[in-house]
């Protein structure tokens, strides 16, 4: 006769099983939501007014914070590279490393993180409030697809505007490094600019812009997903905004590693 397994031994197994099933359900739900969002974004009809409005909200309104982040990042990067290079008598590499670090890595990642904090939470709060007040159900009653009207314009705006913000961050970040290097570190302005232009390659900029487009999709997707699934009134809307911001940041770093591995092979 089989011996019964003690409940104390089954509890950890049950916990792992519930966690695994919950994670698989989350991944499946997010994948289906992303697929529906992409289909709505790539198929007609488009709500042009909504897309333009979201481009302004996501892109233009984020320009000040992205610009400030870029200029101080470029300045701090130049100081640290100068200090580190000085240990090997290689201070002259500052222009090249600042340009490479900004264009390939820092500009797209930091711009995306700024959008994760500002845009993902805002999108989740907006859509979550519409869910709580049953406006999304009213759209369906009026034969309006919420994915086409709410999700698709935000995803399109994120994919379109974050590369533009990254391009601006590239310029401002390199300019920040140039300012610090010429005003504080004794570099010749003309020689610094020439070293940057001669070193940078088109792929350095292009790879960063590709990353930015992917990050723009992630940030807006997380905002739409968590806002769309918000439950529990005002408290649920707050939780959705927090989750959208946190998961956007985590996925940005994870995706950045994957894309960097692909681009460097």
PLY file of the C-alpha trace (Angstrom):
ply
format ascii 1.0
element vertex 265
property float x
property float y
property float z
element edge 264
property int vertex1
property int vertex2
end_header
0.00 0.00 0.00
1.37 3.40 -1.01
2.50 5.71 1.75
0.87 9.16 1.86
3.20 12.08 1.22
3.28 14.57 4.13
1.54 17.85 3.41
4.63 19.75 4.59
6.57 18.27 1.65
3.86 19.06 -0.88
3.53 22.73 0.09
6.81 23.88 -1.58
5.99 21.82 -4.67
2.53 23.36 -4.86
3.98 26.83 -4.46
6.47 26.28 -7.30
3.72 24.84 -9.46
1.41 27.79 -8.86
4.24 30.22 -9.57
5.14 28.44 -12.81
1.55 28.30 -14.01
1.02 31.96 -13.11
4.16 32.99 -15.00
3.15 30.98 -18.06
-0.34 32.51 -17.97
1.19 36.01 -17.72
3.54 35.39 -20.66
0.72 33.96 -22.75
-1.63 36.82 -21.93
1.05 39.43 -22.72
1.95 37.69 -25.99
-1.68 37.62 -27.12
-2.13 41.27 -26.14
1.04 42.26 -28.02
-0.12 40.33 -31.09
-3.53 42.02 -31.07
-1.87 45.39 -30.57
0.51 44.86 -33.50
-2.29 43.66 -35.77
-4.37 46.73 -34.87
-1.33 48.98 -35.45
-0.48 47.55 -38.86
-3.98 47.31 -40.31
-6.48 49.92 -41.42
-8.34 52.00 -40.43
-6.00 54.21 -38.40
-7.20 56.96 -36.14
-4.85 59.66 -37.43
-5.90 62.26 -34.90
-5.24 59.90 -32.02
-1.86 58.88 -33.43
-0.80 62.52 -33.78
-2.05 63.33 -30.30
-0.09 60.44 -28.81
3.04 61.40 -30.76
2.89 64.81 -29.10
2.21 63.33 -25.65
4.79 60.55 -25.89
7.49 62.26 -27.93
7.39 66.03 -27.84
6.41 66.33 -24.19
9.25 63.97 -23.22
11.89 66.01 -25.04
12.93 68.23 -22.07
13.55 65.37 -19.65
15.35 63.29 -22.30
17.52 66.27 -23.28
18.49 67.04 -19.68
19.27 63.40 -19.02
21.44 63.19 -22.14
23.51 66.31 -21.51
24.37 65.36 -17.92
25.04 61.75 -18.92
27.46 62.87 -21.63
29.20 65.23 -19.24
29.55 62.65 -16.47
30.71 60.01 -18.98
33.47 62.30 -20.26
34.71 62.96 -16.73
34.79 59.27 -15.84
36.49 58.22 -19.06
39.11 60.95 -18.61
39.77 59.76 -15.06
39.98 56.11 -16.07
42.03 56.79 -19.18
44.46 58.85 -17.13
45.53 55.72 -15.28
46.89 54.35 -18.57
47.96 57.68 -20.11
45.07 57.35 -22.57
43.10 60.54 -21.92
42.85 61.15 -25.68
40.24 58.39 -26.06
37.55 60.51 -24.37
35.87 61.75 -27.62
35.69 58.29 -29.14
34.35 56.46 -26.09
31.81 59.18 -25.27
30.44 59.03 -28.82
30.34 55.22 -28.85
28.77 54.91 -25.41
26.12 57.52 -26.09
25.04 56.35 -29.55
25.10 52.59 -29.05
23.96 52.25 -25.45
23.24 55.18 -23.19
21.03 57.36 -25.38
18.47 54.65 -26.32
18.42 53.03 -22.87
18.17 56.24 -20.85
15.59 57.76 -23.20
13.52 54.58 -22.89
13.82 54.63 -19.09
12.64 58.24 -19.02
9.64 57.20 -21.10
9.05 54.22 -18.83
8.78 56.53 -15.85
6.75 59.20 -17.58
4.79 57.59 -20.41
4.18 53.97 -19.38
2.71 55.01 -16.04
0.59 57.72 -17.69
-0.77 55.35 -20.33
-1.59 52.72 -17.71
-3.37 55.30 -15.56
-5.38 56.68 -18.50
-6.52 53.31 -19.82
-7.00 51.95 -16.29
-9.28 54.86 -15.45
-11.26 54.21 -18.63
-11.57 50.57 -17.61
-12.72 51.51 -14.10
-15.37 53.91 -15.45
-16.52 51.38 -18.09
-15.60 53.65 -21.00
-13.92 50.72 -22.77
-17.15 48.71 -22.56
-19.01 51.72 -23.96
-16.63 51.75 -26.95
-17.49 48.17 -27.75
-21.19 49.03 -27.49
-20.62 51.77 -30.09
-18.78 49.29 -32.36
-15.38 50.91 -31.73
-12.48 48.52 -31.30
-10.54 49.59 -28.16
-7.36 48.11 -29.59
-7.57 50.30 -32.68
-8.61 53.44 -30.80
-6.57 53.15 -27.59
-3.73 50.66 -28.00
-2.63 51.05 -31.64
-2.11 54.86 -31.58
0.04 54.62 -28.46
2.15 51.76 -29.82
2.66 53.58 -33.13
3.61 56.76 -31.27
6.16 54.92 -29.13
7.78 53.17 -32.10
7.91 56.40 -34.13
8.97 58.95 -31.52
11.52 57.16 -29.33
14.06 56.84 -32.20
13.65 60.58 -32.81
14.18 61.29 -29.12
17.23 59.02 -29.18
18.69 60.89 -32.15
18.27 64.14 -30.24
19.80 62.51 -27.14
22.78 61.39 -29.25
23.50 64.98 -30.29
22.90 66.49 -26.86
24.84 63.78 -25.03
27.88 64.12 -27.28
27.61 67.90 -26.94
27.59 67.52 -23.14
30.81 65.52 -23.29
32.31 68.12 -25.65
31.44 70.98 -23.29
32.99 69.35 -20.24
36.04 68.18 -22.15
36.77 71.57 -23.70
35.89 73.74 -20.70
37.22 71.60 -17.84
39.60 68.98 -19.22
41.66 71.09 -21.61
40.67 69.49 -24.93
40.85 71.52 -28.12
37.23 72.05 -29.34
38.04 71.50 -33.02
40.20 68.43 -32.46
37.59 66.92 -30.12
34.82 67.37 -32.71
37.02 65.99 -35.49
37.96 62.91 -33.45
34.28 62.24 -32.75
33.22 62.60 -36.41
36.07 60.45 -37.73
35.51 57.69 -35.18
31.73 57.31 -35.25
30.30 54.90 -37.84
26.77 54.79 -39.32
26.04 51.45 -37.65
26.79 52.93 -34.22
23.91 55.36 -34.66
21.65 52.93 -36.53
21.93 50.18 -33.91
20.90 52.65 -31.22
17.90 53.79 -33.24
16.80 50.18 -33.79
17.02 49.59 -30.06
14.98 52.74 -29.47
12.16 51.55 -31.76
11.99 48.23 -29.87
12.08 50.02 -26.52
9.31 52.36 -27.67
7.15 49.35 -28.43
7.93 47.81 -25.02
7.17 50.98 -23.04
3.82 51.66 -24.72
2.86 47.98 -24.71
3.45 47.72 -20.96
1.40 50.85 -20.32
-1.49 49.63 -22.46
-1.38 46.06 -21.14
-1.42 46.88 -17.45
-3.92 49.70 -17.90
-6.25 47.49 -19.95
-6.19 44.78 -17.27
-6.54 47.13 -14.29
-9.16 46.08 -11.76
-10.17 47.34 -8.34
-10.99 51.00 -8.91
-8.53 53.77 -8.05
-6.22 51.45 -6.15
-6.08 49.08 -9.12
-5.24 51.97 -11.44
-2.34 52.94 -9.16
-1.05 49.37 -9.13
-1.31 49.20 -12.92
0.75 52.39 -13.32
3.44 51.07 -10.98
3.61 47.68 -12.69
3.79 49.28 -16.12
6.77 51.40 -15.07
8.61 48.56 -13.31
8.09 45.96 -16.03
9.04 48.45 -18.72
12.38 49.04 -17.00
13.07 45.33 -16.53
12.21 44.46 -20.13
14.26 47.39 -21.47
17.41 46.09 -19.78
16.74 42.47 -20.77
16.01 43.39 -24.38
19.03 45.69 -24.49
21.29 42.76 -23.59
19.73 40.55 -26.27
19.96 43.21 -28.98
23.52 44.14 -28.02
24.52 40.46 -28.25
22.97 40.24 -31.72
24.53 43.48 -32.95
28.05 42.61 -31.79
28.25 39.24 -33.53
0 1
1 2
2 3
3 4
4 5
5 6
6 7
7 8
8 9
9 10
10 11
11 12
12 13
13 14
14 15
15 16
16 17
17 18
18 19
19 20
20 21
21 22
22 23
23 24
24 25
25 26
26 27
27 28
28 29
29 30
30 31
31 32
32 33
33 34
34 35
35 36
36 37
37 38
38 39
39 40
40 41
41 42
42 43
43 44
44 45
45 46
46 47
47 48
48 49
49 50
50 51
51 52
52 53
53 54
54 55
55 56
56 57
57 58
58 59
59 60
60 61
61 62
62 63
63 64
64 65
65 66
66 67
67 68
68 69
69 70
70 71
71 72
72 73
73 74
74 75
75 76
76 77
77 78
78 79
79 80
80 81
81 82
82 83
83 84
84 85
85 86
86 87
87 88
88 89
89 90
90 91
91 92
92 93
93 94
94 95
95 96
96 97
97 98
98 99
99 100
100 101
101 102
102 103
103 104
104 105
105 106
106 107
107 108
108 109
109 110
110 111
111 112
112 113
113 114
114 115
115 116
116 117
117 118
118 119
119 120
120 121
121 122
122 123
123 124
124 125
125 126
126 127
127 128
128 129
129 130
130 131
131 132
132 133
133 134
134 135
135 136
136 137
137 138
138 139
139 140
140 141
141 142
142 143
143 144
144 145
145 146
146 147
147 148
148 149
149 150
150 151
151 152
152 153
153 154
154 155
155 156
156 157
157 158
158 159
159 160
160 161
161 162
162 163
163 164
164 165
165 166
166 167
167 168
168 169
169 170
170 171
171 172
172 173
173 174
174 175
175 176
176 177
177 178
178 179
179 180
180 181
181 182
182 183
183 184
184 185
185 186
186 187
187 188
188 189
189 190
190 191
191 192
192 193
193 194
194 195
195 196
196 197
197 198
198 199
199 200
200 201
201 202
202 203
203 204
204 205
205 206
206 207
207 208
208 209
209 210
210 211
211 212
212 213
213 214
214 215
215 216
216 217
217 218
218 219
219 220
220 221
221 222
222 223
223 224
224 225
225 226
226 227
227 228
228 229
229 230
230 231
231 232
232 233
233 234
234 235
235 236
236 237
237 238
238 239
239 240
240 241
241 242
242 243
243 244
244 245
245 246
246 247
247 248
248 249
249 250
250 251
251 252
252 253
253 254
254 255
255 256
256 257
257 258
258 259
259 260
260 261
261 262
262 263
263 264
